[in-house]
Amino acid sequence: MTRLHSLARNKDLLAIAALVSLWLLFFWRLFTPIASDQASLKQGDFSGQFVAFGAYQYERLTRGEIPLWNPYNNGGLPFIADTQAAVFYPPRWATIALSALTGGWTYNSLQMEMTAHVLLYTLLMYAFLRRLTLGNELSHVSALAASVIVGYGGYTTGYPPLQLAVLEAATWLPLTLIGVLEATRRRALDLRFIALAGFALGLSWMAGHPQTSWFITYLAAAYLAYCCYHRRISWRKFISAFMFLGLVTIGVCAVTLFPGIEYLLHTSREGLGFAAKGNGFPYRDIVQLVYPGSVSQWSPLSVGLPALFFAAVAIFCRARESRFWLLVAALAILHSLGENSAFYHASYNLIPGLRFFRGQERAALLVANSLAVLAGLGIAAVAEWSNQAHRKRALSYWLRFTALLVIIALGLFFAWSDDAARWGELFDIAAGSAIVAAASYIVLRHFLRAPGRLSRQFALVALIAFELISVNINQPANYDSAPHSEQLPMLAPPLIQTVLADADSGPFRVDGFRGLRDNYGSLYAVMDMRGISPLFLKGPQAIIYRDYVNNPLAWELFAVKYIFSGSDTLSLPTVIIDRGRDQDGAVYLHRLEDPRPFALMYYEADIVDSDAWALELMADPRYDEREKIVLHQPPMLKLPSAAAEGSVRVTSFAPETITLDIDTAENAILSLSMPHYPGWHARLNGLQTEIVRAYAGLIAIEVPAGQHVLSLEFALLSYSIGALISLVTWFTLALLALATVWRR
């Protein structure tokens, strides 16, 4: 028995070593110290969203501060509540700690975090398939093959590395399944493993992509129901386990989940309808299961031809759980088609939570993982496949499939059209698939004859890895042949340095449509009224994007002082103080001649009863934003009928705390160029005072005549409650883990 356990451990160690080796091979150009060989992730959402927000997170956390509010993008936003910021995601804290120890935040910091998640993803999938096929002669090779498929197939190597939150949320799917599987091995549910599943699911939600975590949550619930049914566990125990799973999940991520839900209800995303959410794959994208790259730059449905063969074997042999995973794959493909399929029209109205998400093609996550599991189950089924006639029949079907692929490739060759470049590309793809299918036939023939031989197991896994890595390692949409140090400067470029040099003049904003761009305001500590975070407060967005390029109203209300523009003339009087270039050409840095200050006193008001009315009123060219403030409720104080003497000065400004000195001869309304959001609280001379809504989404405060000190503080109740719940949950789970280890 000891020798058998030692052999099993050795096989596990060999499999883990193989996964680490493949990981190093796939990302070697990100790891190599030779500058001329280095590659790096392309700029785009990875740099403009995740690197920029990560830099802000790094600066705040390394100073011992929790970044509740971010003043540098979207005119200001509740950073803790922006899901993609992943403020409390534990691996992000590890990245920040390592960056602090190695010299500071860099572009490479998140690249390494991305690669670490790919490795973790494969290791967790290996563990899940090992437990699922425990006792099977081919358990190790089936688990290794499934982990290679999920780690280097079209989904994981496609857009998720650039959309980092997607990848990191998906990473915890196998650990969630492990918890459910182990909890239901016996008729007596083991709640310790339900807690493990809830912990993994909570980490997924903390990673910052709710749609991916939503898919995983539904899969976990379905898998728990299936396992309970299969083990004949009563429905009462299933409901108890499901509720416990939900409680642990919510408890783990409550610190970001509660603020995130509150934020979502105030964003423009909340108002999107079916037409904006129904996009998905065109039907032709399914062809990329066989011909990756033939339809689009990414092939998220592609898992490799050998994987399809063994998935078919699992279904044909009715392997354990194969029907469940086939159903998941089929439903996920239907869902991924979005409004192109009748399935989505029904599920949109029937499935809770679906109305919150766009991009239904992201259901490819479930397709890729289901096919990987089916492939692993198919390999394991071969060990029990004693009927030689079945093996011959399977090879016969595969030989016919290979012949079909060859005929298609030859057909493309002889059907050469005027668009030689495109047809040449398609022929290369078709020929590549035909060659892989032929090679697969040779390897599968030998493997099926003697599946227990180590050399043939190695040949099978090598074939799977060779195909997937060859297709995906040089993904041109993901990588540039340049070192990470050349992608994005961590220090502000000269044009932005010009703005930073004016920091002592008091708080102001810029319009960074050109020159600054994306969320780089967070990277360089420049207060930009724009940003690319998918969550944007409704009121501020309606103002800022009323006119996408030339927007004097937004410049006024958001206290914009500098404008980065591709034009040398604007609709307001400006002075060009600097010039530069960005990826779209020349950039002019304008300074407004009469910018509105961050804080401004008003003595007259127009009262409106809706955001639409406020926006319509301000859109009138005759409206003077300096004369009257637009309020959404009548003021309690009696205002003078004309302007009076008054002054206001910002004495301190930090992300979550602002202090102002006010001196006014008459009752007034103080307007602040900040988004109106529930977490802001104001004190006038130390006493709590009400914050009122102005301009369809900005802050205003009533101020009586006299001299005052006004202080504002951002403190979210949803964060405080969530943090307490998460603290108790994490502490309880730690005690449970220690108790489990102690007993063993």
C-alpha positions, 0 to 999 in steps of 0.5 A, spaced: 500 500 500 505 504 501 508 503 494 502 504 491 501 511 495 508 513 493 507 511 486 500 515 486 504 521 489 510 521 484 505 521 478 502 527 481 508 530 482 510 529 475 503 532 473 504 538 477 511 539 474 509 538 467 504 543 468 509 548 471 513 546 465 508 548 460 506 554 464 513 557 463 513 555 456 507 558 454 509 565 458 517 564 457 517 571 453 514 575 459 519 571 463 525 572 459 531 577 462 533 578 455 530 584 452 530 583 445 526 576 446 521 579 451 514 580 449 508 584 453 501 584 454 498 589 449 495 596 451 488 597 452 483 595 457 489 591 461 493 598 461 488 603 461 483 600 466 487 595 470 494 597 471 491 604 472 487 602 477 492 597 480 497 603 481 492 607 485 490 601 489 498 600 490 499 608 492 493 608 497 494 601 500 502 602 501 500 608 505 496 604 510 489 607 507 483 604 504 481 607 497 474 608 498 473 614 493 477 615 487 477 623 485 481 621 479 476 618 474 469 619 472 469 626 475 470 621 482 467 615 483 466 610 489 473 606 488 471 600 493 464 599 490 467 599 483 467 591 482 473 591 477 478 595 482 478 588 486 480 592 492 480 587 497 482 581 492 487 577 496 492 575 490 492 583 488 494 584 495 500 579 494 501 583 488 502 589 491 506 587 497 511 583 492 511 590 488 513 594 494 518 589 496 521 589 489 521 597 487 514 599 486 508 598 481 510 597 474 506 594 468 509 587 469 506 587 476 499 585 473 502 581 468 505 576 473 499 576 477 495 574 470 500 568 469 500 566 476 492 565 475 493 561 469 498 556 473 493 556 479 487 555 474 490 549 471 493 546 478 486 547 481 483 543 475 488 538 475 485 537 483 478 537 481 479 531 475 483 527 480 478 527 485 472 526 480 476 520 477 479 517 483 481 510 483 481 510 475 487 507 472 488 513 468 486 518 473 492 522 472 493 523 465 485 525 464 486 530 470 493 533 466 489 533 459 483 537 462 488 542 466 492 543 459 485 544 455 482 549 460 489 553 461 491 553 454 485 553 450 482 558 446 478 561 452 483 562 457 488 564 452 483 569 448 481 576 451 481 574 459 488 576 460 487 583 457 480 583 461 484 581 467 478 581 472 475 575 467 481 571 468 481 572 475 474 570 477 474 564 472 480 561 476 476 559 482 471 555 478 475 548 479 476 549 487 468 551 487 467 544 484 472 541 488 468 543 495 461 541 492 464 534 490 467 532 496 461 535 500 457 530 497 461 524 496 457 521 502 449 521 503 451 525 510 453 532 507 460 535 509 459 542 511 466 543 511 467 542 504 461 546 502 464 552 506 470 551 501 466 551 495 463 558 498 470 561 500 472 559 493 466 562 490 467 568 494 474 569 492 471 569 485 466 575 486 472 579 489 476 578 483 472 583 480 467 580 474 460 579 477 458 576 470 463 571 470 462 569 478 454 569 476 456 564 471 460 560 476 455 561 482 449 558 477 454 552 475 455 551 483 448 550 484 446 546 479 452 541 480 450 541 488 443 539 486 446 534 481 451 531 486 445 531 491 440 527 486 446 522 484 448 520 491 440 520 493 441 526 498 434 529 500 432 535 498 432 538 505 439 537 505 440 540 499 436 546 500 440 547 507 447 546 503 445 551 498 443 556 503 450 555 507 454 555 500 450 562 499 451 565 506 459 563 506 460 566 499 456 572 501 460 573 507 467 572 504 466 577 499 461 582 503 466 587 504 466 589 496 459 586 494 455 590 498 458 597 496 458 594 489 450 593 489 449 600 492 453 603 486 450 599 481 443 602 483 446 609 481 450 607 475 448 608 467 448 600 467 442 599 471 438 603 466 440 598 460 435 594 456 435 588 452 437 591 446 444 593 449 445 586 453 443 581 448 449 581 444 453 574 443 456 570 438 454 569 431 452 562 429 459 561 425 463 562 431 461 555 433 466 553 427 471 555 431 471 549 435 474 546 429 477 551 426 480 556 431 481 563 428 477 562 422 472 567 424 475 572 429 481 574 432 480 570 439 477 563 439 474 562 446 470 556 444 476 552 441 479 546 446 483 542 441 481 536 436 483 531 441 479 534 447 473 534 442 474 526 441 474 524 448 468 529 450 465 524 445 468 518 448 465 520 455 458 521 452 458 515 448 460 511 454 455 514 458 461 516 463 460 518 470 457 525 470 458 526 462 450 527 461 451 533 466 457 536 463 454 535 456 448 539 458 452 545 461 456 545 455 449 545 450 446 550 455 452 555 455 453 555 447 446 557 447 446 562 452 453 565 448 449 566 442 445 571 445 439 574 442 441 570 436 438 564 439 431 563 442 434 561 448 436 567 451 430 571 449 427 566 454 432 566 459 433 573 460 426 573 463 426 567 467 433 567 470 434 572 476 440 576 475 441 576 467 438 583 466 444 586 469 450 583 464 452 585 457 456 580 453 453 573 453 459 570 449 462 570 456 458 564 457 464 561 453 467 560 460 462 554 461 463 551 454 470 551 455 470 548 462 465 543 461 468 540 454 475 540 458 471 536 464 468 531 458 475 530 455 478 528 462 472 523 463 473 520 456 480 519 457 478 516 464 473 512 461 478 508 456 481 505 462 474 501 463 473 500 455 474 493 454 470 492 448 475 492 442 469 493 437 468 500 440 475 502 440 475 501 432 468 504 431 471 510 435 477 510 431 473 509 424 469 515 426 475 519 427 478 517 421 472 519 417 472 526 421 479 527 419 478 525 411 472 531 412 477 536 414 482 534 409 477 535 403 475 542 406 482 544 406 483 541 399 477 545 397 479 551 399 486 550 396 482 549 389 477 554 390 482 560 391 479 567 390 481 574 388 482 575 395 488 571 396 490 573 402 484 571 406 483 565 402 490 563 404 489 564 411 483 560 411 487 555 408 492 555 413 487 554 418 483 548 415 490 545 413 492 546 420 486 542 423 487 537 418 494 535 420 492 535 427 486 531 426 491 526 422 496 526 428 491 525 433 488 519 429 495 516 429 496 518 437 489 515 439 490 509 435 496 507 439 493 510 446 487 506 445 491 499 444 495 500 450 492 506 455 496 504 461 503 505 457 506 511 460 509 513 453 503 513 450 500 517 455 505 522 455 504 522 447 497 524 448 498 529 453 504 532 448 499 532 442 494 536 446 499 541 449 502 542 442 496 543 438 493 548 443 500 552 445 502 552 437 495 555 436 495 560 442 502 562 444 503 568 439 496 571 439 497 577 436 491 580 439 494 579 446 502 581 445 507 586 443 514 584 441 516 589 446 519 589 453 513 591 459 518 597 460 516 600 453 509 599 454 507 604 459 511 610 463 509 609 470 512 616 471 507 622 468 509 624 461 512 631 460 505 634 457 501 631 464 507 634 468 505 641 466 498 640 469 501 636 475 506 643 476 499 647 477 497 642 483 498 648 488 493 652 485 487 648 489 483 642 486 481 642 479 479 637 473 482 636 466 478 633 460 483 627 458 479 625 452 486 626 448 493 625 451 491 623 458 486 618 456 483 611 459 483 611 467 490 614 467 488 619 471 489 614 477 496 612 474 498 619 474 494 623 480 490 627 475 483 629 476 480 627 470 472 628 468 473 622 464 474 614 465 473 608 461 470 604 467 464 600 465 460 603 471 459 610 471 454 614 475 448 616 471 448 623 473 455 625 471 455 621 465 449 624 462 453 631 463 460 629 461 458 625 455 452 630 453 457 632 447 463 627 447 468 631 445 467 639 445 463 640 452 463 646 455 457 645 460 461 639 463 468 643 463 464 648 467 460 643 472 466 639 473 471 645 474 475 643 468 481 647 468 486 644 463 483 640 456 487 635 452 485 636 445 487 634 438 484 641 436 488 648 437 481 652 438 475 650 442 468 653 443 471 657 450 477 662 450 483 658 452 491 659 452 495 653 449 500 652 454 504 646 451 504 641 445 505 633 445 503 627 441 499 621 443 497 615 438 492 619 434 497 625 433 498 632 435 495 634 442 494 641 445 494 642 452 489 648 453 488 652 459 481 655 460 482 663 461 476 663 466 475 656 469 470 655 474 473 654 481 472 647 485 467 650 490 462 656 488 457 660 492 450 661 489 445 666 492 439 664 487 437 657 485 432 654 479 428 648 482 427 642 478 423 635 479 427 631 475 434 629 472 431 630 465 428 637 467 435 639 469 439 637 463 434 640 459 435 647 462 442 647 462 442 645 455 439 651 453 444 656 450 441 662 454 442 659 461 448 662 465 451 656 469 454 662 474 448 665 475 443 660 478 444 653 481 440 648 479 437 644 485 432 638 486 429 640 492 427 647 495 432 650 499 430 650 507 434 657 507 431 663 504 436 666 499 437 673 497 434 675 490 441 678 488 448 676 488 451 677 495 459 678 497 462 671 499 468 667 499 470 660 499 477 656 500 479 649 500 484 648 505 485 641 505 483 636 499 484 628 500 480 623 496 475 621 502 476 628 506 475 635 504 475 641 508 473 648 506 473 655 509 466 659 508 465 667 509 458 669 506 454 675 508 447 672 506 444 665 506 447 661 500 448 655 496 455 652 496 456 648 489 462 643 489 464 639 483 463 632 486 458 627 484 452 626 489 453 619 492 450 616 498 457 615 502 458 623 503 457 626 509 458 634 511 459 637 517 458 645 518 462 648 524 462 640 527 454 639 526 451 634 521 448 638 515 444 635 509 447 634 502 442 636 497 443 634 489 444 639 484 445 639 476 442 632 476 448 629 480 452 633 483 453 636 491 450 642 494 450 644 501 446 650 504 450 655 508 447 660 512 450 667 513 457 668 517 463 664 517 464 657 517 468 651 517 465 645 512 468 638 512 466 633 508 468 625 509 466 619 505 464 613 509 460 608 506 455 604 511 455 599 506 462 598 506 462 598 514 457 593 514 460 588 509 467 589 512 464 587 519 461 581 516 467 579 512 471 579 518 467 575 522 466 570 516 474 570 514 475 569 522 470 563 522 473 559 516 480 560 519 478 557 525 474 551 521 480 550 517 485 550 523 480 545 527 480 540 520 488 540 520 488 539 527 483 533 527 487 530 521 
